[in-house]
């Protein structure tokens, strides 16, 4: 495995900065996107200061030289202050590091004293088992963005060695007022007109497939942006329920569907079948040309039969509940960067009962490894 640092694209960095300025905490960003906290802080600082992420755009030559001299001077002072403790026991070293952490970098002090940083950060827990359990349930619930119920929380607890009944989890959730978004009554949208194209229902309610991108399903849903309806289109791979393409738009039309396909990072020619309902946004020259170009077969649900597109319907219920329900986005830009954030969480962090409580990405990687072996 390569030890080279990750390289992030300019657009990705901008999305992360927008999320933080939109109110998402840096701690959540670090955990969900697996980015170092220092990297996130630097992106925010640089972009806020100069509108650029390049170091040379954010510092003058004099500043770089001054920083170098300050670092050298700081390190000399640190070595002079703590080097006498280099032969002490670990307890003494830790005490000295904590006493000087307001002045010097913990990492640098650990390096000089030849001690692991984990020893410095480790604090023995004195909480009871019940207290630990309650804190863990609260943590899992918050990390799920208030979406998980007792079934998924129980599965997540099992990963950490807790054997807890759903009834007990329910009692603890009630104690702390943890109410899943799924328990709240939601507004039901009325159906729109559909197209009358004579296309076969190739999928025919066979929603399980063992091949990646064999069947991709799609649908659109409405989102409240500052009191006006905007729309989101999602492309879902039936193989592992992974969102492979998505887009937000102010109109419910073919261009929105086309934008979702453009976000798909995999070769479109690998998609065998596109299955949708009979919405007019899927029946037009733009989509026809796209399907023809990449040799993708069309599959349509029967008119007035939502069961023929049940997985898409269920997925959009999930999306509406977890992402959009009871929320008014202040701007279209906010909708776009929060949708980017939600798709990342959905694919990489949200466990799915249909995937044996794995995330879509975990399932895809696991099954790929099994095929290789």
FINUPA-458817 format. One record per atom (N, C-alpha, C, CB): residue in one letter; x, z, y. Coordinates in steps of 0.05 Angstrom, whole numbers, plus 5000, padded with zeros to 4 digits. Atoms other than C-alpha are relative to their C-alpha. Glycine has a CB too. Layout:
<pts>
AXZY;...
</pts>
This chain:
<pts>
X501750004976;X500050005000;X501850005025;X498150255000;X498450024976;X502749825069;X499850255017;X499149765016;X499949764982;X504850395115;X499849925029;X502550164995;X500250094972;X504149965177;X497550105013;X500149695001;X502449904986;X499350245230;X497949785002;X500850095028;X502350184998;X492449935234;X500149855027;X497450144996;X500250154975;X491449385286;X497049965005;X501549734998;X502850034993;X484749385322;X499749795021;X498950275010;X500550214981;X481748805359;X499050115026;X497949804988;X500849924973;X480348845433;X497050065002;X500749785020;X502949964999;X472748785423;X499250264987;X498649774987;X500649755014;X472749355373;X500650245017;X501650014973;X499249784982;X476449805422;X497950045022;X502849955012;X501949984979;X471449645476;X497450124990;X499449725012;X502549895012;X465549815430;X500350304997;X499449874973;X499649715003;X468650495415;X499950145027;X502750054986;X500149884973;X469750645489;X497150015010;X501749835020;X502750004991;X462550445504;X498450224985;X498649734994;X501449795015;X460050915449;X500650285012;X500850004970;X499349744988;X463851505479;X498850035027;X503150035001;X501249984973;X461551345550;X497050024998;X500949765016;X502949985004;X454551285522;X499150274990;X499149794981;X500749735008;X454852005498;X500850084972;X497150045003;X499249935027;X457551975427;X502750165002;X500449754982;X497749834997;X462752525417;X502449884986;X499550284988;X497650105013;X470052345401;X500350094971;X502450085016;X499749895028;X469752795339;X498449834980;X499050294999;X501650175017;X464152365310;X501349734996;X497249975011;X498650265001;X467951725326;X502350034980;X501049915027;X497649965017;X474251995292;X499250024970;X501550265008;X500949965028;X470352195229;X498849754988;X498150234998;X501550235011;X465951585221;X501549744999;X497549965017;X498550254999;X470951045239;X502950034990;X500149905028;X497449955011;X477151375210;X502349915019;X500349864973;X498150074979;X481051305275;X501350275009;X498849845023;X498649764990;X486251815299;X498850095027;X503049965002;X501249904975;X483552265354;X501749915024;X499850314999;X498250074978;X489652115397;X499649705008;X502950054993;X500450294994;X488351365390;X497449965016;X499849844973;X502550034985;X481151435413;X500350105029;X497850174986;X499649904972;X483151865473;X501649805017;X501450274999;X498350194986;X488451355492;X498449765009;X502449924984;X501750234993;X483450775489;X498250065024;X498349924976;X501849934979;X478551145534;X501650035027;X498650274994;X498449954975;X483951355584;X501049735011;X502450184994;X498950254991;X487250665587;X497949825012;X501449864978;X502150184992;X480750275593;X498750105026;X497949964979;X501149894976;X478050745646;X501849975024;X499450304996;X498050024979;X484450715686;X500449715010;X502650124991;X499250274993;X486049975684;X498349774989;X502849964992;X501650215013;X480849605643;X501649854979;X499149815021;X498350135021;X486349445593;X501050214981;X502449855013;X499049825020;X488849755529;X503149984997;X498749954973;X497150035003;X496049525538;X501550215016;X500849725009;X498549794987;X501050065555;X501349905026;X502150114981;X498650114976;X504749615604;X498249975024;X501349744993;X502050024978;X498349535644;X499350275012;X497649864991;X500849734992;X497650285651;X502350175010;X498750144977;X497749844990;X504650505670;X502049815014;X501450154976;X497950144987;X509950275718;X502750064987;X500150075031;X497449955012;X517350235700;X501050285008;X502149795010;X499249734992;X518550865741;X498650224984;X499550045030;X501649815016;X513051225704;X501150024971;X497149935000;X498949995028;X515951025636;X502650154999;X500449714990;X497449864999;X522851275656;X499550305004;X501849895022;X500649724995;X519851915683;X498950144975;X498050035023;X501049895025;X516052025618;X502250054980;X497949814988;X497749965018;X522351915578;X501650245006;X501749745000;X498449774991;X526252415619;X498550274995;X500849975029;X501649765004;X520652925616;X499950084970;X497149965010;X500149955029;X520152855540;X502650124990;X499349754984;X497449915008;X527552945532;X500550295010;X502249825011;X499649734989;X527653555578;X498250204985;X499350005030;X501949835014;X521453845543;X501050074972;X497349874998;X499049955028;X524553775474;X502550195001;X500849734987;X497749824998;X531054105497;X499150295005;X501949905022;X501149744994;X527154685526;X498750124975;X498049995023;X501349905024;X523054745462;X502050084979;X498249784989;X498049935020;X529154735417;X501450265008;X502149774997;X498749754991;X532355275460;X498250244996;X500749975030;X501849775003;X526055705457;X499550084971;X497349935012;X500949935027;X524555665383;X502049964978;X497549854993;X498050065021;X530855445347;X501050254986;X502349845011;X499049755012;X532856165336;X498250104977;X500150225021;X501849935021;X526756225290;X500249824976;X497150015010;X499950205022;X528955655244;X500750134973;X502149805007;X499449875025;X531456145192;X498150214992;X502850125001;X502049795006;X525356595193;X498149914978;X498550075025;X502050065021;X519856635141;X497749845013;X498950264987;X502250174990;X513656195147;X498150145018;X498549884977;X501849854983;X509356745176;X501050035029;X499650284988;X498849984973;X514156845234;X500049745014;X502950114998;X500050264988;X514756105246;X497249935010;X500949794979;X502750064992;X507256025248;X499250165025;X498050064978;X500649834976;X506656605298;X501349895025;X500950294995;X498550114977;X511956285343;X498749745009;X502949964993;X501350254993;X508555605340;X497450055015;X499549834975;X502649944987;X501755895358;X500450125028;X498350184983;X499549884974;X504856295415;X500949795021;X502150224997;X498950204981;X507955665445;X498449745000;X502849944992;X501550265002;X502555145430;X498949915027;X497750044981;X500950084973;X500355155503;X502249865015;X499050245015;X497750124987;X507354915522;X501049764986;X502250215003;X498750215015;X509654465466;X498149884979;X502650114987;X501550135022;X506953985414;X500450154974;X500949704997;X499949865026;X505254325349;X501649834980;X497250064989;X498650185019;X507753715310;X503150025004;X499149725004;X497149994994;X514553745346;X501250264992;X500549955030;X498949735008;X515354495335;X500150024969;X498150225011;X499950005029;X513554405261;X502449854990;X497449884988;X497750175009;X518853865255;X502650165004;X500149745016;X497549854995;X524254305286;X500350244981;X500150105029;X500049765017;X522354915245;X499749934971;X497950195009;X500250095028;X521554495182;X497750144985;X502650054985;X502449885012;X514454735167;X497749815001;X499350275014;X502350185001;X508154365147;X497950075021;X498750004972;X502149954980;X502854285201;X497550134987;X499249745014;X502449895013;X497454455150;X500150314999;X499749894971;X499849705000;X500155175146;X499350125027;X502950084992;X500649904973;X499355245221;X497049995005;X501449845021;X502950044995;X492154985222;X498350164980;X499349714999;X501649875021;X489955355159;X499250285009;X501550024973;X501049744994;X485555965171;X498350094977;X498450015027;X501649905023;X482956375111;X497150065009;X501350254988;X502949964994;X475356385110;X499150264987;X498349774990;X501049745009;X471957065104;X497049994997;X500950225018;X502950025002;X464856805102;X499050034972;X499049745012;X501149985027;X460256945044;X499249734990;X497550195001;X500850255012;X458056414995;X497549895012;X499750034970;X502550094988;X451056395025;X500449895027;X498050235000;X499450104973;X453756315095;X501349734999;X501750215015;X498750265003;X458255755072;X498049784993;X502250024979;X502050195008;X452455415039;X498249915023;X498250114977;X501750064978;X448055455100;X501449825020;X499050255014;X498450164982;X453555185144;X500549714990;X502750135006;X499550275012;X454854615095;X497549835002;X500850044971;X502650154998;X447454415094;X499649905028;X497750184990;X500350074972;X447254415170;X501949775006;X500550245019;X498050214995;X453653985172;X499149744988;X502750094989;X500850245013;X451053485121;X497649875014;X499250054970;X502450104986;X444353425157;X500849875027;X498050235005;X499250124974;X447653305225;X501649754996;X501650215016;X498550255005;X452552805196;X498349774990;X502250064979;X501950225008;X446652425167;X498349905023;X498250104977;X501550074976;X444052365238;X497150084998;X500249705005;X502749885003;X438052805220;X498249844981;X498750035027;X501650175017;X435852325165;X499850104971;X501349725000;X500049925028;X437552635097;X497950224995;X502750104991;X501849795009;X432253035060;X501450164978;X497449884989;X498849815020;X433253545004;X501449854977;X497950174988;X498850145023;X434853014950;X502949925006;X498349764993;X497350104993;X440852704986;X501850235008;X499849805023;X498349774994;X443253375013;X501050134975;X498550205018;X499249885026;X443253644942;X502349844988;X497650014981;X497950175012;X447553054919;X502650045016;X499149705001;X497649964984;X452453144977;X501250284995;X499449975030;X499049735006;X453053894962;X501450004973;X497650205000;X498950015027;X454553734889;X502949905001;X498449824982;X497350104997;X460753354912;X502050225007;X500149785021;X498349784992;X463454004941;X499750244981;X499350095028;X500149795021;X461854414878;X497650195002;X502550165002;X502449834997;X455154714900;X497849904981;X499050005029;X502450065017;X449554734848;X497650145012;X500550084970;X502249884985;X443454854890;X497449854995;X500650015031;X502650135004;X436054714878;X499049895026;X498050204988;X501250124976;X432154274926;X498250205014;X498449754992;X501849804988;X427354854937;X501650195018;X498650174978;X498349834983;X433055294963;X501049855024;X502450114983;X499150164977;X435654735007;X497749985020;X500949724990;X502350034983;X428654645034;X499650265017;X497449944984;X500349744986;X428255395052;X502050035022;X500350234980;X497949984980;X434855365089;X499549805023;X502849944987;X500750194979;X432654735126;X497850115018;X499249734988;X502249884985;X426255085147;X501050235018;X497850104982;X498949774985;X430255695169;X501349915026;X502050154983;X498650094977;X434355285217;X498649775015;X502849914992;X501650204987;X428954795237;X501149724997;X499850065029;X498950265006;X432254195204;X497849814989;X502450014981;X502350175007;X426753665203;X501049714999;X497650035020;X499150285004;X428452975174;X498249815017;X499949924971;X501550204985;X426452375216;X497749884983;X501849785009;X501950135018;X422552135155;X497450164998;X501149974973;X502549845002;X417452705160;X498249965024;X500750294996;X501550044975;X415052485229;X498349754999;X501850005025;X501750235001;X409152015234;X500949795020;X497050085007;X499050214983;X411051345263;X497949795006;X502449864986;X501850224991;X407550775300;X500249774981;X500749915028;X500150225018;X405450205255;X499649745016;X497850034979;X500150254985;X406649495281;X497949824986;X502749865001;X502050195011;X401248965272;X501449744993;X497849945021;X498750255009;X403048325234;X499649775019;X499049924972;X500250234983;X404447685272;X499449754983;X502649955016;X500650245014;X402846965255;X502449914982;X499349775019;X497950085018;X406746645198;X500149704997;X499650134972;X499850295004;X409245955180;X498849934973;X502949905001;X501550085024;X405745545126;X501849824982;X497549855008;X498250175015;X411945215095;X499550034970;X503050065007;X500450005029;X411145025021;X502850044987;X498749744990;X497449935012;X417445384996;X499550204978;X502050115021;X500449835023;X418045724929;X501050295005;X501449894975;X499049735000;X418846474921;X502050034977;X497750214998;X498050015021;X425346404882;X500750284990;X502649875010;X499349735007;X426847154883;X497950134982;X500450175025;X502249915017;X419947324855;X500250294993;X499949834975;X499949715002;X420848074866;X502250104982;X497450104990;X497749925016;X427248084825;X502250095020;X501149774981;X498349914978;X431048514875;X502750124991;X498650215015;X497449915010;X436948704830;X501749764992;X499750204977;X498250225007;X442948244824;X502850124996;X500149785022;X497449905006;X449948344796;X502249825013;X500550024970;X498050174987;X453347824841;X499850045030;X499549714992;X499849974971;X455647924912;X499049755014;X502950075009;X501150224983;X451847484963;X498449804984;X502349865013;X501850185014;X447547174909;X497349985014;X499650094970;X502550004986;X441347384946;X500350175026;X497750114983;X499949864974;X441247575020;X497150005011;X502049865020;X502749984989;X434747815051;X500250065030;X498350224986;X499949964971;X432947845125;X497250065011;X501149765014;X502549944986;X427648105172;X500750085029;X498350224985;X499749924972;X426648285246;X498350245005;X499449775019;X501749774991;X424048915279;X500250035030;X500950264985;X500149974971;X422349115349;X501250275009;X497049995010;X498649774990;X426149625392;X499250045029;X503149974997;X500849944973;X424049965457;X502550035018;X498350265002;X497749994982;X429149815512;X498950035028;X501849744998;X500949944973;X427350145578;X497149915005;X501849865021;X502850064998;X419950045565;X499249724992;X499150055027;X500750275008;X420349325541;X501049964971;X501449795018;X499350055028;X420549065469;X502449804999;X497649894984;X497850185008;X427248775445;X499949994970;X502750105012;X500250055029;X428748565374;X502850024987;X498749744994;X497549995016;X433948675319;X499549854974;X500750304994;X500150145025;X435348215261;X502350104982;X500349695005;X498049905019;X439048455199;X500149824975;X499450294992;X499650145025;X441948075139;X501050204980;X501949765003;X499349795020;X442348505076;X500749864973;X497750204996;X499250105027;X446148345011;X498650174979;X503150004997;X501449855020;X441648544953;X501950134980;X498049824986;X498149905020;X447748664909;X500650305005;X502649845001;X499349724995;X449649314944;X498750115025;X503050025003;X501549914977;X444649385001;X501750035025;X498650274994;X498249994977;X450149255051;X499149825022;X502949924992;X500750174977;X448548995121;X502449835006;X499350185025;X497750184996;X452948375126;X499949855026;X500149804977;X500350134974;X450248105191;X497750135016;X499449704997;X502049874984;X446248375249;X500249895029;X500250315000;X500050084972;X444248205321;X497750125014;X500049685002;X502149904983;X440148465378;X499449785021;X500750275014;X500850214980;X436248015426;X497550085014;X499749734986;X502449944984;X430848015479;X497649834991;X500649945029;X502250175010;X426747485442;X500149994969;X500249725012;X500350025029;X424147445371;X500049714992;X497450154990;X499950295005;X426646745355;X502349934982;X500249855026;X498050095018;X431346325314;X502850065010;X499749704996;X497349944990;X437246445360;X500950284992;X500049985031;X499349735008;X437047185342;X500950004971;X497650195004;X499350025028;X437247015268;X502849864998;X497949844984;X497450155001;X443046525281;X502350195008;X499849765020;X497949814992;X446947075318;X500750204978;X499050165025;X499449815022;X446147535258;X501849864979;X497350094987;X498350155018;X449146995213;X502849985011;X498849724994;X497450034988;X454846905262;X501750264998;X499749935030;X498649745002;X456547655255;X501150044971;X498250235008;X499249965028;X457547575179;X503049914998;X498349834981;X497250065002;X465047615167;X500949864974;X501650265003;X499450145026;X464647305097;X499249715002;X498650144976;X500850294999;X464246555083;X497149964994;X501749854979;X502950045004;X457046345091;X499349834976;X498849885025;X500550185023;X457745825036;X499850164974;X502149794997;X500249835024;X458146414986;X497250114996;X502050235001;X502749915003;X450946595000;X498449784985;X498750055029;X501550195017;X446446274947;X497149975009;X500150094971;X502850004993;X439446474969;X499550175025;X498350094976;X501049834977;X436346715035;X497050044995;X500649865027;X502949935005;X429747075022;X498950155025;X499750174974;X501349884977;X425147245080;X497049994997;X500949865026;X502950034998;X417847325098;X499549735015;X498650245014;X500850264988;X414046755132;X500050015031;X497449914989;X499850004971;X415846935204;X501049745011;X501850235009;X499350264988;X416446325249;X502949985008;X498249945023;X497250004992;X423346535270;X501949904978;X500950285009;X498450095022;X425846335201;X499449704993;X499550174975;X500850285006;X422445645201;X500349845025;X497249994989;X499550174977;X425545185253;X502649844995;X500350175026;X497750185004;X431044665261;X502650154999;X500049785022;X497449854999;X436545165278;X500650124973;X499950225021;X499549875026;X435645555213;X500149794978;X497750204995;X499950215020;X434244925172;X502749884999;X497849795006;X497350134999;X440744615195;X502150194989;X500749925029;X498149805010;X444545265181;X500050014969;X499550285012;X500349985029;X441845305110;X501049754986;X497150054992;X499150255011;X443244575097;X503049985001;X498749765015;X497150024997;X450344605124;X501550174980;X500850095028;X498649825018;X452245195080;X498850004972;X500150285011;X501250035027;X448044975020;X498750264990;X502149914980;X501449755006;X443745605021;X497149944993;X500250215023;X502850055007;X437145584984;X498150195014;X499750034969;X502049834986;X430945845019;X498050114980;X498549845022;X502149875016;X426146334986;X498150155019;X501250204979;X502049884982;X419646545020;X498050174985;X498649785016;X502149845011;X414847105006;X497349855002;X499850275015;X502650114998;X407646934993;X498750105026;X498350074976;X501449934976;X403146945054;X498450264997;X498149775009;X501449755000;X400647645070;X500750194977;X497149954999;X499249835023;X404447965012;X502750145006;X500249834974;X497649864993;X409548475037;X501750084976;X499450245017;X498649925025;X411348664965;X502149804992;X498150054977;X498050215007;X415048004958;X502650035016;X498849725005;X497649954985;X419948245010;X500450305003;X499949865028;X500249704999;X419648984992;X502650135009;X499250104973;X497549874993;X427049134999;X500649975030;X502349874984;X499650044971;X427348835069;X498150195015;X499549715008;X501949824988;X421049225087;X501050295000;X497349984987;X499049725003;X424149875060;X502550045018;X500750054971;X497649984983;X430749735096;X499350035029;X501849764996;X500749984972;X427349635162;X498550265006;X498449765008;X501149734996;X423350275152;X502250205004;X498250084976;X497749834997;X430050615143;X501249965028;X502149944978;X498850054974;X432850275205;X498350115023;X500549705004;X501749904978;X426850435248;X500150305001;X497149904995;X500149715001;X426751155225;X502750125010;X499450104972;X497449884995;X434251295230;X501249915026;X501949934977;X498750104976;X436150865289;X498349985025;X501049724994;X501650074976;X430350705334;X497650185005;X499049734998;X502549854997;X424451185322;X500350215022;X499250134974;X500249804979;X422551615382;X502449995020;X499950284987;X497850044982;X428251325423;X499549765018;X502749964984;X500250224981;X428150895486;X502849945010;X498150075024;X497450084991;X434650525498;X499949935030;X501149764984;X500150044971;X436450505572;X500849725009;X501950205013;X499250274993;X439449815571;X500549844975;X502650005018;X499450175024;X440649225525;X502850044991;X499549705007;X497249945007;X448149375527;X500150254983;X501750035025;X500149765016;X446650075501;X499049944972;X498350225014;X501150075026;X442449785445;X502149864983;X497549815003;X498050155016;X448149315424;X502250184989;X501249785018;X497749845011;X453749825420;X499150234982;X501650115023;X501049805018;X449350355387;X499249874973;X497650155012;X500650145025;X447049835336;X502649954984;X498649735006;X497450035012;X454349675322;X500950264986;X502149925022;X499349745011;X455450425311;X498450074975;X499750215021;X501749945022;X449450495266;X500749844975;X497049965008;X499350175023;X451349905221;X502550104986;X500349715009;X497649895012;X458250205211;X499350254984;X502050075022;X500749755015;X455150875191;X498449934975;X498350195019;X501750085023;X449950545146;X501749894977;X497949795009;X498450135021;X455150135108;X502150184988;X501349755011;X497749855009;X460750645104;X499650294995;X502249975020;X500349715002;X457751335107;X497350094988;X500250135027;X502749925010;X450351335087;X499749944970;X497849845015;X500350035029;X449251455013;X497249894994;X500550274985;X502550135008;X443751064976;X499250094972;X500349695002;X500949925027;X439651314918;X500149774980;X497250115002;X500050245018;X439150604890;X502849934991;X498749775014;X497250065007;X446850584887;X501350244988;X501549915025;X499049765013;X447551234849;X501450185021;X502049934977;X499049834977;X448751594916;X502849935009;X499850294991;X497550094988;X454651174937;X499249855026;X501549814980;X500550174976;X455250815004;X500249714990;X502050065023;X499850295008;X454550045001;X502949914997;X498649835021;X497250085002;X462049955014;X501350134975;X501550075025;X498949865024;X463850484961;X499249854974;X499250294999;X501050135024;X459450134910;X501349734996;X496949965003;X498850265002;X462249444925;X502950024990;X499949855026;X497249965008;X469449694918;X500250104971;X501450205019;X500049895027;X467950094855;X499449794979;X498050234998;X500850215019;X464549514820;X502249784999;X497349885007;X497850205000;X470149034841;X502350104984;X500949945029;X497849885015;X475349514812;X499449994970;X500550295009;X500750005029;X471549554746;X500249724989;X497150104997;X499750275010;X471248794741;X502949924996;X498649815019;X497150065002;X478748744753;X501250134976;X501450095025;X498949855023;X480349274701;X498949904974;X499650305003;
</pts>
